[in-house]
Amino acid sequence: MEVESFKSTREALVALTREFILLIQENGSSPFHLALSGGDTAQRLFRLWVQDYRKKIDWPLIRFYWVDERCVSPQDEESNFKHANDLLFKPLQIPASHIFRIKGEVNPEQEAERYSEVVKNRVTMFSDIPCFDCIILGVGNDGHTASIFQNSMELLTDGRCYAVSTHPVTGQKRITMTGPIILNGATLFVPIVGKGKAQVMKDLINAPVPCNETPGCYILSRAQNLTVFTDCL
């Protein structure tokens, strides 16, 4: 795990974006398969991209997927797709054919299976598991990552690409990428920003390696190509 520290959230997200642009350039003219997360940090990143990088990123090359999604309609305020669509896809006029959303409004178990097949059919396989070009992950205040919580640690080693998890407090169902696909060689960018994430960052830095205490710690301590961008140090 590489940690890059900055003075502000904006500086951290700009640095992430610069690295992201280099990845796309290194990929050449081939489609670039990106898995997005949701949450406040993702929304900040989308706004930055639209405001400052509209003409600096080769958007037609990118194919958009999701790390996880809440089991709600795509119009629901809790939908990760809705925020990406409103803040990123619509302003940049991303073609619908380049967007592969998780359908949170349908049966969760069936959708996890369907979406696993979508990803398998489109993303390059490595060791019989899809390998994204880039995955942007978040880490929650409780240490969860993707929608893998401490009550679903088994998903860190689940053989499926996507599976159903349950939020430990709200009981909300979610569809999430599992640990093996996250750790299958993709370049992982993890923005951990804002004053509220200071303790999370401290816990991750001080955790033993390898660490199994939280999903976030598990992933960050095992990933081979992961960079944390933070303003919390």
N, C-alpha and C positions, 0 to 999 in steps of 0.2 A: 504494500500500500504506500503510495506516494501522497504526501500532504502538501498542498500549496496554500499559504496563508496570505490574506489580503486585509487591507484596512477597512474595506466596505463591502457590502453585498454586491453592489454594482461591479466593483473591480473583480470580485470572484467570478461573477457570471460572465463578464467580458473575457476573462482568461479562459474559462471553460469554452466559450464560443470560439475563441481563436484556435484552441486545440481541436475543436469539432471541425472547423473549416479545413485544417490541415489533414484530418482524417479523410474527409470527402475528396480532397485533391489527390491524396495518395491512392484512393480507390479508383481513380481514373474516370472513365465514362460509364462504368457499370452502375446499375441501380445500387443505392446505398440504403441498407436496411437499418432503420433506427427504431428503438423501442422507447416510448415516452412514459414517464410517471405523471401523477397528478399532484395536487396540493398547491399551497401558496407559492413555494419556490418555483415550481414549474410555470405558474402563471406569470411570475416576474420575468422568467426567462423568455416566455413567449412574447411578452410586451417589448422586451429589449430587442429580440430578433426582428420584430415588425418595425420598430422605431429606427433602429440603427443598422440592421443587416439585411434589409429588403433586397438590396442589389449586390450584396457581398457574399451571399451564400447561393450555391447552385441548386435552388429549390427543386427544379424538375428532376434531379437525380434521386431525390430522397423518397423512400417508401416508409410510411409511418405506421407503426404498430404500438401496442400498449403493453406495459409491464403488468398492469392490473386495472381492474375496473370495478366499481360498485354496482351491485345488481339493482339498478334503477334505469329509468328511461333516458334516452339521449337528450331529452329536454330538461331533465332534472338538474337542479343547481349542484347536486353532489356528483354528477357525472363527470369523470375525467375527460371524456370525449367532448362534452359540451364546452368546457373551458378552452380546450385546444381548438375546437371549431370556431368559437366566437373570437378568440384572441389571436389565433395564428392562421388557421386554414382559410377562413373567409377573407381576412385582410390581404393575404398573399395570393388569393385565388388558386389554392392548391387543388388540382383535379381530384374528383372523388375516386378515380381509379388508382390513385396513389395512397389512399387512406384505408387502412384495414382495422376497423374498430371492433372491440369486443361488444357484443350485443347484451348489455346488462339487463334488458327488459324481458329476456326469455328464460327458459329453464336453465339454472346455473350449471348443473352437471352436464347437460347436453351441450351447452354453449362452450364449456371448457374443452370438451372433446372436439367440437367443430373448430374452435379457434386453434387448437393444437394442430389440426390437420392443415388449416390455412397457412400457418407458419411453416410447417414441415414442407409444404409444397412450394414455398416461395423463397425461403431463407436457406442459404448454403448450409449443408449438413457437415458436421465434424463429429466423428465417433458416434454416428447415428443420432445425434442431437443437433437441433438448429443452432447456428452460430451467427448472431447478429453482428453487424459491423460496429454498432455502438448501442449501449444501453445507458440511459440516464436514470439513476436511482436516487431515491430519497431515503432518509432515515428519520423515523419519528421520534418524538420525545420519550416514548416507551421502548425505543430500540427496535421497532419493527422496520422491515424494509419490504418493498413490493407490498403485498397484502399478506405477508407471512408474519404472524404474531407469536407471542410466547405460548399461546394455547394451540398453536399449529406448527410446532417446530419440525414435525415429521415431513412437512412440505419442503424442507431444506434438502432432503435426500430423496424425494419422491421421483419415481421414474417417468412420470407424465410431464409433458411440457407445461401445461396449464392445469390448475386444479381449483377447487372451491374452498375458500376459508370463511371463517366467521369472526367478525369483530368481537373481541372479548367483553366489551362494555355494552355496545348497542345491539349486538346480536345480528347485525346486518351481514348478509351474504356478500362475498366478493369473489371475483375470479382473478387468479394471480399466476404469474410466471413462477415456476418452482426453482429451487436451488440449483439443480444440475444445469439448467439452461442458462441461468445467470452466470454460472462459473465455467461456461464452456468456451472460453477464449475470446469473448467479445471485449472490446475496449469499454470499460466501465467508468463513467463520470458521475461523481457523487457530490452535488452541492449541499453543504451543510452550513447554512447561513442564518444570520439574525441572532439577536441577544438570547432568544428563547432556546437556542440550540447549544449554548455554551456547555451545559452539563453533559449533553449527548456527546459532544466532541471530546470533552475531558475523559468520559468513560471509555470511548473508543481508543483514544491514545494510550490510556493506562491499562487497557485490557491485556491479559496474557495472550500469547500466540501459540497455537491456534485457540480461539475463544469460542465457547458454545453457549454463553449465558443469554444472549439475545440474538434474534435473526440478523440484525445489522452487524453485530460483532462477528458472527459466524461468517457472513459473506465477506466483510472487509478484511478479515484475517486470512482468508483463503484465496482470494482473487489474485490472479497472476498479472493482470494488466488493469489496475484501478488507480484513479487519481481522485483525491478529495480536494474540493475547492471550498475554502472556509474563510470566514471573517471572525471566527470565535476564539482564536488563539492570541 
